[in-house]
Amino acid sequence: MSIAVVLMAYGSPERLEDVPAYYADIRGGRPISPENLEDLVARYRALGVEGHNPLNAITEATRAALERKLGVPVFTGMKHWTPRIADAAEAALAADADVVVGLVLAPHYSRLSIAGYRAQLEDALGDRAELRFIESWHLFEPFLEVLASRVRGASGHVVFTAHSLPARILAEGDPYRQQLEETCAAISERAALGDWSFAYQSESPTGEPWLGPDILDHLGELHDRGVVDVLVCPVGFVSDHLEIRWDIDVEAQDRARELGMTLGRIEMPNADPDFVRALASLVEQEVGARAPR
């Protein structure tokens, strides 16, 4: 059995001039508002993305560290940018892999997110290799401990966050919200948190209701309760990218400042050795669980 890993992420434009094409890819042919595009360009510019995107380097560092840890080829595949998931699949096959493990850098399953990654990888591989896809790892003990270690002993109120999704997923029976609730409860128990809450972030302007409360509104609610010190723990994200560097570090920080609150954020897992070991254990568990006897 020859194994390779396709490590998948949402993707991020490499240069500022790539942002329009990147946004068009996300929109998938749907109309693009010039105002929304201009806002996205401004955000990437504010984060220092001109001729090179420092956020993509984080994914590469994670990939390289995971490859060293596992001792098998690991290829990056992006959902909305290059290298594409299909490119990663071809690279895995070129490395003579007959078993490909698919792992998305997102712990919680939703048909609006993880299912799309799987479909792209399945289509790219066809019947040329066996696919072993890790759909969810929201209660994987090593992952929980990585985040618990970052909030354990927090002096302020801990707010867990995750990317919002259209509220219609609840009527469709999607497990996303339940998995998030389970992750937050498990981390708070391990870290012995006395006071914590949950909010969504990064809602997109699609014109339909999204899951809430939004972090910006939630900060106002906490302020009204007398909370003055907040630590944000983004459980739905594992690396620094736009939703962290902008939505939390700029927008939420500005909102907290307006309210006279202090807002901190945990250090994201990124390529932290403990997090890479957790990812490696996930892959080894998936391969070992169905290894030929």
Disulfide bonds with the S-S distance in Angstrom:
none
